[in-house]
Structure formats: structure tokens, C-alpha cells
Amino acid sequence: MIAELFIIPESFVNNSNFTIEELEFKIKALSQDCIQIRKYKADNHLYVHSDIYNVVFVNGLTVGELLYNPEVAKENIDRDVYNALKTIIMESANAEYTTADIINILLPEHSEDICHGLIAFEEIPKIEQDYQIIYSLQGWYDFRRHFLGLYPKNPIFFIDECKIYFPDLFFHERNKGTIGTILHNCPKTIVFHLAALNDKFGSIVIRNMNRTEVLRQFSVASNFPENASLEGNSARKQDFTFAFLNDDSKYIDVCCEPHLKLCFNDNYPGDNSYSNDRRIYFHEGIYNIEKNKILIGHIGNHL
């Protein structure tokens, strides 16, 4: 799916609410985010509306006055901020639509092939939150995950997209074969649980807790309908042990015993009954495999 992402005048209009230090931080952070997004430029297109140059940015000076007058810029903003501003605006394509068309026509228009979003410093009023990326890279991940849940397409596409938008997870290739049994009825649920693993699991304090207690605390923090757990029958561990390639180019068997329970589907009409047959099996990470990322061994039916 291609995402067309727009920076429009409304993206910057609230910058008067920030101190100079806050504004400089946000510009440098957004610049780094844009660099990361452009690494995937085949599916993520950045556009800037030309009216952005008329927005007053700092000390009564417009964006255009700063960008096209380096001496003036040097007196008002840090050199790194100036370069960051150039990275954001001058390295993006020009939007060929009016801002009204972007907001009213393009944003609500999405399909399995294309979606549209706004990049902004602060939330723009009266625009649906799912269409906005609030300056951080996390905002971009959330945006892309939202549409991945809406349009999972097929197992191969879904897992390949997950590799980009869940950067702290590593997906075993076997998932492209196993996820197909459940992807049709719970793509949003899968995305929700993967997002929790990616964003929250690493922040759980594990001191003086065993694995079961860690999983319980993680589940509560993530608002899961049922706690993640370990397999109760030790004789079955081979069923969820998978070979992962380590840094020495050797395959290592990893027991992905912890599992998330995908209890409910995505509210298809008349069918949202509880299920104990959808799971995500994972391992917390091993130092010499994929930079200690969380290893996703199996997404699919209960093993």
C-alpha cells in the first residue's frame, strides 16, 4: 500500500505555542523521521504544500524567508535546525492539491492500494486522528499499522509490512504460511497485539519476576482480554521450537513458548465469539540473533 503523506500550512500553524527550544527539537526530530520514512520511499511519498512557505515560523519570519535567506536564518535559528528544515521541506515533492482537497477529499479516501495522511506538530482540530501523524516516528508507525489492520491483503504482504512497521520484532518466514488461517478474521487484533509487543514489552521491569509474572504484567499494561502465558505441558515444547539464524550464520533452535491469545475477531457482524485457537508465539530475544529483537515464531492457530 502506498501512503501519500502531506505537510500543509495547518501542520505548522500552532508552532507559536512552543518555546524556541521546543520548536528546534521538534524540527530536528521531524527531520530524522522524514529521513527514516524516505528509506521506504517506494511506498511512502512525502509532499509539502507550497503555502507552507508563508507560515510564520519564528521571530515573525516565515518558513520561506528562513529557507531562502541563509544569513537571516543564521541569526534566528541554529544551523542544524536550518538544515533540518531544508530536509523536511525542500527534499519533499510539491503537493498539487489545495489544502481543502487534501483534507476533505484525499484523507477520507483509502483502499488496499493507497492511503493519505497529514504530518503535523500538533493535532489538527476537526480531522480524524487516524489520518494524522504527530511529528514522531512512532506516529508514522501507528498510521501505517492502522491501515495494515484495515487492508491486510494477503499473508505475504502482511508479514513483509510487519517487518517495516514493527522494527523491534523479527518474524520467522514460516509466519507467511501459518498466518493465513486467521488473517481473514482478525487482522486488527493481530496488529494490536504485535504493537504491544513492539512498543511495550521491553519497558516491563523484570527484576525479581519470573516469566509468568512478566507476561501477566505485560498483559495488564497492554489491556489484553486474556493474559499472555507459557505452555503448561513441558512435553510439547518441541511443537513451538523453531530454527533461527544467528550472527554466526548457524541455525539455532529457539523455543517460542510465551504466547498471546487472540481471543476475539474484528467484530464481523454476527461473529465475535470467544476463541482459544488463535495465537502469537514468541521469544523475548537472544543476544546474537537479529540484534536481540523479539522473535515471532508463529502467528496462526493454536499449536
N, C-alpha and C positions, 0 to 999 in steps of 0.2 A: 504493500500500500504506500502510495506517495503522500507525504504530508507537505502542504504548502503553508509556510509559516510567515506571518506578516508582522512587521513593526510599523505602526501607524502613529500619527501625531498623538492620539489618545494614549499610546503606550508610555509617553514621556510627560504627559501634562501634569502629573502630580509630583514632579520632582521638586517643587518648591517646598514640599513637606519635609524634605531631608536636609540634614546639615551637609556642608561641603564634603566632609569626611565620609558620610554615609553614601552620598551620591558617587564619589570617586570609587568607593568599594563596590557599589552595585555595577558601575560601568566596567570595571576590570573583571568582575565575576561574570557578567553577561558576555564579555568578550571571550573569555575562556570557554564558556558554554557554547558560543557560536562556533569556535574552532572545533570543539568536540562534535557538534551536530554536523558540521561540514565534512567530517570523516565519513559520514554516511550520506553524502550528497546525492547519490542516485535515488534515494527515497525520501530525502528531506531537503526541500527547497526553501531558501531564505529570501524574503522580499522586503524591501523598505519603500514606503510611500514617500514620494518627493516632498510632500508637505511637512515632513519631519524636520527639514532644514529651517523651517520658520518657527519652530518651537523654541521658546526662551529656555535656555539650559542652565546657565549660571551667571550671576552678576549682571543680569539684564541682557546678556549676549545670547543670540540664537545658536542653534546647532551649526547652521551654515556659516555664521561668522567665525566660529571657532575652527571648523574644519578647513576653511579656505583662507584663514589668516593665521599661519603658524606663530607669528610673533605675538599676536593678540592672545592666542591660545596659551602660549608660554607664560604670559603674565597672569593667567586666571586659573589654569588647571595644570596638574602635574603632567610631565611628559608621557609617563606610562598611561595616564588616563586619556590623553590626546590620541596616542597610538591605539588604545583600546577602542575609542570611539570610532576611529577610522576602520578598524577591523569589523566592528558591528555594522556600520552603515555603508561604507564605500566598497566593501567586498561582497555586499548583498546585491541581488538583482533588483531592478526597479519594478515596483508594482504598477500594473497597467489598469487598475480599477480605482474607482473612487472609494474613499473610506466607507461611505454609506453602502456601496455594493459589497464591500468586503464583509461588513458587519451584518447586513441584512440578507444577503443572498448567498455568499460563499460559506460563511461559518456554519449555517444550518445544513449545508449540502455535503453529504458524505455517503460513501459506498464502500464496497470491499476494495476498490481501486484507489480512492482518493479521500483525503480529509483536509480540513483547513483549521488553522489556529492563530491566535494572537500572542505575541510576546510582549510583556509589559512589566514595568517596575512594580506596580501595584494593581490590584484587581480593578478592572474597568467596570463601573456600575452598569447594570441592566444588560449585561452579556453573560450567557450561561458559563458557569465556572469550567465546565469540561472543555470549553473551547479556548481557554486561556492558559498560557504558560507564564508563571510569575517569576521571571528572570533567572531562576536557578536551574541547574541541570536536572535536578530532581523533578522540577515542573515539566520538563520535556519528557522524562521517563514516564511520569504519571499520565501525560497526554497520550503518548504512544501506547501505553498499556491499556488505557480506556478504549481506544479504538481497536486494539488487538482483541479485547474481550468481545467487542461488538461484531468484529469481522475476522474470525479465526481462519477462514478459508479452508485449509486442509492441514493435516498433521505436519508435513514437511515445512510448509510456510510458517506454521505456528511456532515450531521449535526453533527455526532459524531466526525468527523475530525475537523470541525469548532470549537468545544468546546476546542480542544487542541491548535489549531494554531491561535485562536483569543482570547487570555486569558482575555481581558478586556470586553468581551461580554458574556452575558448569554442568551442562546437560549431556549425559551419555547419549550416543547416537541411537541406541535402541529405543529411546523415547519416541522417535519418529514412527516406529511401528506399533508401539503399545498405546499411545495416547488416543489413537483413532477410535477406540472402543468407548470413550467417554467424552471426547471433544465436542460432539454434536449437541450434548445437552447441558454442558456446564463450563463453557469457555470463560465466562466472567468469574465463576467460582475458582477455576484454576488460576487465573490471573491474580485474584485477590490473595490466595494462599502463597503463590510464588512471590508476590510483592512483600508480604510479611516476612518470608524467609530472607529475601534480599535486603530489606530495609531495617528489620527489627531484631533478627535473631542474634546478630553479632553484638548487639548492645545489652543482651541479657547478662547480668553479673552471675558468673558460675561458681564463685568462691563458696566452698562448703556446701555445694549442692551436687547430688548425683544426676545422671542423665534424665531420669524420670522427673525429677523436680525442676530441672531446667526446661524440659518440654512443657511442663504444666505452667510454669511462669510465663514462658513464651506464648502459650495458647491464650492465657488470660490477657496478656498485653496486646494480643492481636485480635481479640474478640472472636475467636473461633467458636462455632457452635458446639464443638466437641474437642476435648484436649488431644493434642498430638501424643503419641505413646510409642513404646517399644513392643516388639513381638514377645508374647508371653511364652511361646514354646521354643526353647533353645535348639531343638532338633530341626527346626525349619529354617535356620539362618542361611543355609545354602540357597534357599529359594530367592532370597533378595541380596545375594552377593554377586557383584558384577566386576568385570575387569576394566580398570582404568590405567591409562598410560602415564607413567611418572616422568620426572625430569631426566631420568637416565634411559629413557626410551624402552622401559620394561613395563610389561603389564602386571599390575598388582591387583589382587582380589580385594575388594572393599565391601564390607557388609553394610548395606544401607538399611539398617534396622529401624531407625526412627521414621515415623510416617505421619503424614497429615491426612485427616479424614474429610473427604469432600462430601459432606452429609446431604446436601440439597442441590438440586439442579438450579437452573437460572430462571425459575418461575415461568416455565412454559404453561400455557393455560391448561388447567385441569391435571397437571402432573408436577407436583412439587413434594412428593412423599419422601420420607427419610430413606437414605441408602447407606449401607455399610460396605458397599462394593466398589467405591471409588477412592483411590489413594495416591499420595505422592510419597515415595520412599526416598530418603536422602541420607547423606553422611555429613557430619558437621565440618569436615575439611581435614586434609592431610597435608603437611608442610611441603612435601615435594611433588604434589600433584596439582597442576593448574593454579599455582600461587596460593594454595590453601583456600581456594573457593569452596563453598558448599557444593557437594556433589549430588546431583539429581540422578539417581539410578533408575527410577521407574515412575512414570505417570500413567495410570490406567486402572484396570480392575484390581481388586484385592488379590495379592499373591498368596 
